[in-house]
Amino acid sequence: MSAPLISVRDLTLKMNGRVVLEHVTTDIAPDEIVTIVGPNGSGKSTFLRALIGAVPPASGHIERAKGLRIGYVPQKLAIDASLPLTVERFLGLPKRITTRKAADALEKAGVPDLHDRQMSALSGGQFQRVLLARALLENPQLLLLDEATQGLDQPGAAAFYQQIEEVRSDMGCAVVMVSHDLHVVMAASDRVLCMNGHICCAGTPEIVASAPEYRALFGSGTKGTFALYRHQHSHDHEHDHTHEHSH
């Protein structure tokens, strides 16, 4: 077993003096896709921000591998629509990058021909791909995504997750993502952490989907969708891409 990229031990996090997540212990291993699910306000986004170092632990600790490169795709990013800003220029903020580097990142994110488009003219799906490209610029060992498909329809979300799987296999990075797309996310994950102020259950998608704690939060309906999605996953890939680009 190679050493974990991040080790979390008995972590408790507070926001505005209130405990939002407590006693979390887990490791993030190289090359795995970990998905975090849970109801709103269950501490998922705060946990992701703690992994980056943006939220300090109230207690417990987080240990990162030396020199760990992290790419982060935020939940949403507001850009002033009246601001003339091309995709390539956006990727070069705050420090300029070469056209080649921008083109490489856009290609990895599945949108190679967007470099001279205005940010304000992008569809929701394209905008998220550009945020993904920006996170890939530094060739991360760990990619963190906070509900990156919020606002996309189901085929658009499925195509985005397919892209994440391709990024993982091409770049060999680990992925940790917070998601509400249960049926899609289960199919794309090696391991699932179900949070509700603490880790209620964790394990492979199959184990978590049948755990009573998970069913208490989400019902058992998603298990059927999840099985169906696994079955359709390969057949739908072409359709997802066409749908994504037709927006």
Secondary structure in CASP SS format (residue, H / E / C, confidence):
PFRMAT SS
TARGET T0000
AUTHOR 0000-0000-0000
METHOD secondary structure of the structure
MODEL  1
M C 1.00
S C 1.00
A C 1.00
P C 1.00
L C 1.00
I E 1.00
S E 1.00
V E 1.00
R E 1.00
D E 1.00
L E 1.00
T E 1.00
L E 1.00
K E 1.00
M E 1.00
N C 1.00
G C 1.00
R E 1.00
V E 1.00
V E 1.00
L E 1.00
E E 1.00
H E 1.00
V E 1.00
T E 1.00
T E 1.00
D E 1.00
I E 1.00
A C 1.00
P C 1.00
D C 1.00
E C 1.00
I E 1.00
V E 1.00
T E 1.00
I E 1.00
V E 1.00
G C 1.00
P C 1.00
N C 1.00
G C 1.00
S C 1.00
G C 1.00
K H 1.00
S H 1.00
T H 1.00
F H 1.00
L H 1.00
R H 1.00
A H 1.00
L H 1.00
I H 1.00
G C 1.00
A C 1.00
V C 1.00
P C 1.00
P C 1.00
A C 1.00
S E 1.00
G E 1.00
H E 1.00
I E 1.00
E E 1.00
R E 1.00
A C 1.00
K C 1.00
G C 1.00
L C 1.00
R C 1.00
I E 1.00
G E 1.00
Y E 1.00
V E 1.00
P C 1.00
Q C 1.00
K C 1.00
L C 1.00
A C 1.00
I C 1.00
D C 1.00
A C 1.00
S C 1.00
L C 1.00
P C 1.00
L C 1.00
T E 1.00
V H 1.00
E H 1.00
R H 1.00
F H 1.00
L H 1.00
G C 1.00
L C 1.00
P C 1.00
K C 1.00
R C 1.00
I C 1.00
T C 1.00
T H 1.00
R H 1.00
K H 1.00
A H 1.00
A H 1.00
D H 1.00
A H 1.00
L H 1.00
E H 1.00
K H 1.00
A C 1.00
G C 1.00
V C 1.00
P C 1.00
D C 1.00
L C 1.00
H C 1.00
D C 1.00
R C 1.00
Q E 1.00
M H 1.00
S H 1.00
A H 1.00
L C 1.00
S C 1.00
G H 1.00
G H 1.00
Q H 1.00
F H 1.00
Q H 1.00
R H 1.00
V H 1.00
L H 1.00
L H 1.00
A H 1.00
R H 1.00
A H 1.00
L H 1.00
L C 1.00
E C 1.00
N C 1.00
P C 1.00
Q C 1.00
L E 1.00
L E 1.00
L E 1.00
L E 1.00
D E 1.00
E C 1.00
A C 1.00
T C 1.00
Q C 1.00
G C 1.00
L C 1.00
D C 1.00
Q H 1.00
P H 1.00
G H 1.00
A H 1.00
A H 1.00
A H 1.00
F H 1.00
Y H 1.00
Q H 1.00
Q H 1.00
I H 1.00
E H 1.00
E H 1.00
V H 1.00
R H 1.00
S H 1.00
D H 1.00
M H 1.00
G C 1.00
C C 1.00
A E 1.00
V E 1.00
V E 1.00
M E 1.00
V E 1.00
S C 1.00
H C 1.00
D C 1.00
L H 1.00
H H 1.00
V H 1.00
V H 1.00
M H 1.00
A H 1.00
A H 1.00
S C 1.00
D C 1.00
R E 1.00
V E 1.00
L E 1.00
C E 1.00
M E 1.00
N C 1.00
G C 1.00
H C 1.00
I E 1.00
C E 1.00
C E 1.00
A E 1.00
G E 1.00
T C 1.00
P H 1.00
E H 1.00
I H 1.00
V H 1.00
A H 1.00
S C 1.00
A C 1.00
P H 1.00
E H 1.00
Y H 1.00
R H 1.00
A H 1.00
L H 1.00
F H 1.00
G C 1.00
S C 1.00
G H 1.00
T H 1.00
K H 1.00
G H 1.00
T H 1.00
F H 1.00
A H 1.00
L H 1.00
Y H 1.00
R H 1.00
H H 1.00
Q H 1.00
H H 1.00
S H 1.00
H H 1.00
D H 1.00
H H 1.00
E H 1.00
H H 1.00
D H 1.00
H H 1.00
T H 1.00
H H 1.00
E H 1.00
H H 1.00
S C 1.00
H C 1.00
END
